[in-house]
Amino acid sequence: MLEASLLWNTKIGANRLRSRRVPPFASEKRAFNAAVGKAIASYEKTLRDLNRKILTLNLMTPPVMHQSPFDVEKSVQKFRESCPLFD
């Protein structure tokens, strides 16, 4: 859910900037890149927090109830690829 909302918001912003008749100004590009950077950092932190909670859950429950942790690096890389930064 978190990934979907982050991806949706950043893609909408990127599509709006890229599809305008007037190319985005340098300040808009910097602001967008900063927003994407913050979203990536927030997403990575959230995934790591969830993995800690999953680990705690797995230590307290029988093996049949264990949950798989998220692959943080893979998920963050997928997010980066889906929302490229401006040059």
DRENZA-755375 format. One record per atom (N, C-alpha, C): atom name; x negated, y, z. Coordinates in steps of 0.05 Angstrom, whole numbers. Each point is the difference from the previous one (the first is absolute). Layout:
BEGIN
at: CA | c1: X | c2: Y | c3: Z
...
//
This chain:
BEGIN
at: N | c1: -17 | c2: -24 | c3: 0
at: CA | c1: 17 | c2: 24 | c3: 0
at: C | c1: -17 | c2: 25 | c3: 0
at: N | c1: -20 | c2: 1 | c3: 17
at: CA | c1: -18 | c2: 23 | c3: 2
at: C | c1: -14 | c2: 4 | c3: -27
at: N | c1: -11 | c2: -22 | c3: -11
at: CA | c1: -14 | c2: 2 | c3: -25
at: C | c1: 18 | c2: 10 | c3: -22
at: N | c1: 25 | c2: -9 | c3: -1
at: CA | c1: 19 | c2: 9 | c3: -20
at: C | c1: 5 | c2: 30 | c3: 2
at: N | c1: 5 | c2: 10 | c3: 24
at: CA | c1: 6 | c2: 28 | c3: 2
at: C | c1: -25 | c2: 18 | c3: -6
at: N | c1: -24 | c2: -9 | c3: 9
at: CA | c1: -24 | c2: 15 | c3: -7
at: C | c1: -4 | c2: 0 | c3: -30
at: N | c1: 3 | c2: -23 | c3: -12
at: CA | c1: -4 | c2: -3 | c3: -29
at: C | c1: 20 | c2: 17 | c3: -15
at: N | c1: 25 | c2: -1 | c3: 8
at: CA | c1: 21 | c2: 15 | c3: -13
at: C | c1: -6 | c2: 30 | c3: 1
at: N | c1: -6 | c2: 10 | c3: 24
at: CA | c1: -5 | c2: 29 | c3: 3
at: C | c1: -24 | c2: 10 | c3: -16
at: N | c1: -22 | c2: -16 | c3: 0
at: CA | c1: -24 | c2: 9 | c3: -14
at: C | c1: 4 | c2: -3 | c3: -30
at: N | c1: 14 | c2: -20 | c3: -9
at: CA | c1: 4 | c2: -3 | c3: -29
at: C | c1: 19 | c2: 22 | c3: -11
at: N | c1: 20 | c2: 7 | c3: 16
at: CA | c1: 18 | c2: 21 | c3: -8
at: C | c1: -16 | c2: 26 | c3: -4
at: N | c1: -17 | c2: 7 | c3: 20
at: CA | c1: -16 | c2: 24 | c3: -2
at: C | c1: -19 | c2: -1 | c3: -23
at: N | c1: -13 | c2: -22 | c3: -4
at: CA | c1: -19 | c2: -3 | c3: -22
at: C | c1: 14 | c2: 2 | c3: -27
at: N | c1: 23 | c2: -13 | c3: -3
at: CA | c1: 15 | c2: 1 | c3: -25
at: C | c1: 9 | c2: 29 | c3: -6
at: N | c1: 9 | c2: 14 | c3: 20
at: CA | c1: 8 | c2: 28 | c3: -4
at: C | c1: -23 | c2: 17 | c3: -10
at: N | c1: -23 | c2: -3 | c3: 13
at: CA | c1: -23 | c2: 16 | c3: -7
at: C | c1: -10 | c2: -7 | c3: -28
at: N | c1: 0 | c2: -26 | c3: -7
at: CA | c1: -12 | c2: -9 | c3: -25
at: C | c1: 19 | c2: 5 | c3: -24
at: N | c1: 26 | c2: 2 | c3: 5
at: CA | c1: 19 | c2: 3 | c3: -22
at: C | c1: 8 | c2: 29 | c3: -6
at: N | c1: -10 | c2: 19 | c3: 15
at: CA | c1: 6 | c2: 28 | c3: -5
at: C | c1: -12 | c2: 9 | c3: -26
at: N | c1: 11 | c2: 21 | c3: -12
at: CA | c1: -11 | c2: 12 | c3: -24
at: C | c1: -27 | c2: 14 | c3: 7
at: N | c1: 0 | c2: 13 | c3: 23
at: CA | c1: -24 | c2: 14 | c3: 9
at: C | c1: -16 | c2: -20 | c3: 17
at: N | c1: -25 | c2: -4 | c3: -7
at: CA | c1: -16 | c2: -19 | c3: 16
at: C | c1: -2 | c2: 9 | c3: 29
at: N | c1: -3 | c2: -19 | c3: 18
at: CA | c1: -2 | c2: 9 | c3: 29
at: C | c1: -25 | c2: 17 | c3: 4
at: N | c1: 4 | c2: 19 | c3: 18
at: CA | c1: -22 | c2: 18 | c3: 8
at: C | c1: -19 | c2: -15 | c3: 17
at: N | c1: -24 | c2: 10 | c3: 2
at: CA | c1: -21 | c2: -13 | c3: 17
at: C | c1: 10 | c2: -3 | c3: 29
at: N | c1: 13 | c2: 21 | c3: 10
at: CA | c1: 10 | c2: -1 | c3: 28
at: C | c1: 21 | c2: -22 | c3: 4
at: N | c1: 17 | c2: -4 | c3: -21
at: CA | c1: 20 | c2: -21 | c3: 2
at: C | c1: -13 | c2: -27 | c3: -1
at: N | c1: -20 | c2: -3 | c3: -17
at: CA | c1: -15 | c2: -26 | c3: -1
at: C | c1: -13 | c2: -6 | c3: 27
at: N | c1: -13 | c2: 20 | c3: 12
at: CA | c1: -13 | c2: -4 | c3: 26
at: C | c1: 21 | c2: -7 | c3: 21
at: N | c1: 23 | c2: 14 | c3: 0
at: CA | c1: 20 | c2: -5 | c3: 20
at: C | c1: 12 | c2: -28 | c3: -3
at: N | c1: 4 | c2: -8 | c3: -25
at: CA | c1: 10 | c2: -27 | c3: -5
at: C | c1: -20 | c2: -21 | c3: 9
at: N | c1: -26 | c2: 3 | c3: -8
at: CA | c1: -20 | c2: -19 | c3: 8
at: C | c1: -3 | c2: -2 | c3: 30
at: N | c1: 3 | c2: 23 | c3: 14
at: CA | c1: -1 | c2: 0 | c3: 29
at: C | c1: 23 | c2: -15 | c3: 12
at: N | c1: 24 | c2: 4 | c3: -11
at: CA | c1: 24 | c2: -14 | c3: 9
at: C | c1: -3 | c2: -30 | c3: -4
at: N | c1: -10 | c2: -8 | c3: -23
at: CA | c1: -4 | c2: -29 | c3: -5
at: C | c1: -20 | c2: -11 | c3: 20
at: N | c1: -22 | c2: 15 | c3: 5
at: CA | c1: -20 | c2: -9 | c3: 19
at: C | c1: 12 | c2: -4 | c3: 28
at: N | c1: 17 | c2: 18 | c3: 8
at: CA | c1: 13 | c2: -2 | c3: 26
at: C | c1: 19 | c2: -24 | c3: 1
at: N | c1: 15 | c2: -4 | c3: -22
at: CA | c1: 18 | c2: -22 | c3: -2
at: C | c1: -15 | c2: -27 | c3: 2
at: N | c1: -23 | c2: -2 | c3: -14
at: CA | c1: -16 | c2: -24 | c3: 0
at: C | c1: -10 | c2: -5 | c3: 29
at: N | c1: -10 | c2: 21 | c3: 13
at: CA | c1: -10 | c2: -4 | c3: 27
at: C | c1: 22 | c2: -8 | c3: 19
at: N | c1: 23 | c2: 12 | c3: -3
at: CA | c1: 23 | c2: -7 | c3: 17
at: C | c1: 9 | c2: -29 | c3: -5
at: N | c1: 1 | c2: -8 | c3: -25
at: CA | c1: 7 | c2: -27 | c3: -7
at: C | c1: -19 | c2: -21 | c3: 11
at: N | c1: -26 | c2: 6 | c3: -3
at: CA | c1: -20 | c2: -18 | c3: 10
at: C | c1: 1 | c2: -3 | c3: 31
at: N | c1: 4 | c2: 23 | c3: 14
at: CA | c1: 2 | c2: -1 | c3: 29
at: C | c1: 25 | c2: -16 | c3: 8
at: N | c1: 22 | c2: 4 | c3: -13
at: CA | c1: 25 | c2: -14 | c3: 6
at: C | c1: -4 | c2: -30 | c3: -4
at: N | c1: -13 | c2: -8 | c3: -22
at: CA | c1: -4 | c2: -29 | c3: -4
at: C | c1: -19 | c2: -12 | c3: 21
at: N | c1: -20 | c2: 15 | c3: 8
at: CA | c1: -19 | c2: -10 | c3: 21
at: C | c1: 15 | c2: -2 | c3: 27
at: N | c1: 17 | c2: 19 | c3: 6
at: CA | c1: 16 | c2: -2 | c3: 24
at: C | c1: 18 | c2: -24 | c3: 0
at: N | c1: 13 | c2: -4 | c3: -23
at: CA | c1: 17 | c2: -23 | c3: -2
at: C | c1: -15 | c2: -26 | c3: 3
at: N | c1: -24 | c2: -2 | c3: -12
at: CA | c1: -16 | c2: -24 | c3: 3
at: C | c1: -8 | c2: -5 | c3: 29
at: N | c1: -5 | c2: 21 | c3: 15
at: CA | c1: -6 | c2: -3 | c3: 29
at: C | c1: 24 | c2: -12 | c3: 15
at: N | c1: 24 | c2: 10 | c3: -7
at: CA | c1: 24 | c2: -9 | c3: 12
at: C | c1: 6 | c2: -29 | c3: -8
at: N | c1: -6 | c2: -7 | c3: -25
at: CA | c1: 4 | c2: -27 | c3: -9
at: C | c1: -19 | c2: -19 | c3: 15
at: N | c1: -25 | c2: 9 | c3: 4
at: CA | c1: -19 | c2: -16 | c3: 15
at: C | c1: 9 | c2: -5 | c3: 28
at: N | c1: 10 | c2: 21 | c3: 13
at: CA | c1: 11 | c2: -3 | c3: 27
at: C | c1: 23 | c2: -19 | c3: 1
at: N | c1: 18 | c2: 2 | c3: -20
at: CA | c1: 23 | c2: -18 | c3: -2
at: C | c1: -10 | c2: -29 | c3: -3
at: N | c1: -19 | c2: -4 | c3: -18
at: CA | c1: -10 | c2: -26 | c3: -5
at: C | c1: -13 | c2: -13 | c3: 24
at: N | c1: -12 | c2: 16 | c3: 17
at: CA | c1: -13 | c2: -10 | c3: 24
at: C | c1: 21 | c2: -9 | c3: 21
at: N | c1: 24 | c2: 12 | c3: -1
at: CA | c1: 20 | c2: -5 | c3: 20
at: C | c1: 21 | c2: -21 | c3: -8
at: N | c1: 1 | c2: -6 | c3: -26
at: CA | c1: 21 | c2: -18 | c3: -9
at: C | c1: -12 | c2: -27 | c3: -10
at: N | c1: 17 | c2: -20 | c3: -1
at: CA | c1: -9 | c2: -26 | c3: -11
at: C | c1: -7 | c2: 2 | c3: -30
at: N | c1: -17 | c2: -17 | c3: -9
at: CA | c1: -10 | c2: 2 | c3: -28
at: C | c1: 23 | c2: 1 | c3: -21
at: N | c1: 22 | c2: -13 | c3: 5
at: CA | c1: 21 | c2: 0 | c3: -20
at: C | c1: 12 | c2: 28 | c3: -4
at: N | c1: -4 | c2: 18 | c3: 19
at: CA | c1: 11 | c2: 27 | c3: -1
at: C | c1: -21 | c2: 21 | c3: -9
at: N | c1: -23 | c2: -9 | c3: -7
at: CA | c1: -22 | c2: 19 | c3: -7
at: C | c1: 7 | c2: 14 | c3: -26
at: N | c1: -9 | c2: 25 | c3: -2
at: CA | c1: 4 | c2: 17 | c3: -23
at: C | c1: -28 | c2: 4 | c3: -14
at: N | c1: 1 | c2: 3 | c3: -25
at: CA | c1: -25 | c2: 5 | c3: -15
at: C | c1: -7 | c2: 30 | c3: 1
at: N | c1: -25 | c2: 7 | c3: 5
at: CA | c1: -7 | c2: 28 | c3: -1
at: C | c1: 0 | c2: 11 | c3: -28
at: N | c1: 1 | c2: 26 | c3: -3
at: CA | c1: -1 | c2: 13 | c3: -26
at: C | c1: -29 | c2: 1 | c3: -9
at: N | c1: -4 | c2: -2 | c3: -26
at: CA | c1: -27 | c2: 4 | c3: -11
at: C | c1: -2 | c2: 30 | c3: -6
at: N | c1: -12 | c2: 14 | c3: 20
at: CA | c1: -1 | c2: 29 | c3: -1
at: C | c1: -15 | c2: 11 | c3: -24
at: N | c1: -23 | c2: -11 | c3: -5
at: CA | c1: -17 | c2: 11 | c3: -22
at: C | c1: 15 | c2: -4 | c3: -27
at: N | c1: 12 | c2: -23 | c3: -4
at: CA | c1: 14 | c2: -6 | c3: -25
at: C | c1: 24 | c2: 19 | c3: -3
at: N | c1: 15 | c2: 4 | c3: 21
at: CA | c1: 24 | c2: 17 | c3: -1
at: C | c1: -8 | c2: 29 | c3: -5
at: N | c1: -21 | c2: 10 | c3: 13
at: CA | c1: -9 | c2: 27 | c3: -4
at: C | c1: -10 | c2: 4 | c3: -28
at: N | c1: -15 | c2: -19 | c3: -10
at: CA | c1: -10 | c2: 2 | c3: -28
at: C | c1: 22 | c2: 0 | c3: -20
at: N | c1: 21 | c2: -16 | c3: 5
at: CA | c1: 23 | c2: -1 | c3: -18
at: C | c1: 14 | c2: 27 | c3: 0
at: N | c1: 2 | c2: 12 | c3: 24
at: CA | c1: 12 | c2: 27 | c3: 2
at: C | c1: -17 | c2: 21 | c3: -15
at: N | c1: -26 | c2: -1 | c3: 3
at: CA | c1: -18 | c2: 18 | c3: -14
at: C | c1: 3 | c2: -2 | c3: -30
at: N | c1: 2 | c2: -24 | c3: -10
at: CA | c1: 3 | c2: -5 | c3: -29
at: C | c1: 27 | c2: 10 | c3: -10
at: N | c1: 20 | c2: -2 | c3: 16
at: CA | c1: 27 | c2: 8 | c3: -9
at: C | c1: 4 | c2: 30 | c3: 0
at: N | c1: -18 | c2: 14 | c3: 14
at: CA | c1: 3 | c2: 29 | c3: 1
at: C | c1: -27 | c2: 14 | c3: -4
at: N | c1: -9 | c2: 2 | c3: -25
at: CA | c1: -26 | c2: 11 | c3: -6
at: C | c1: -2 | c2: 30 | c3: 7
at: N | c1: -23 | c2: 8 | c3: 8
at: CA | c1: -5 | c2: 28 | c3: 7
at: C | c1: -5 | c2: 16 | c3: -25
at: N | c1: 3 | c2: 26 | c3: 2
at: CA | c1: -8 | c2: 18 | c3: -21
at: C | c1: -30 | c2: 4 | c3: 0
at: N | c1: -11 | c2: 5 | c3: -23
at: CA | c1: -29 | c2: 5 | c3: -2
at: C | c1: -6 | c2: 29 | c3: 9
//
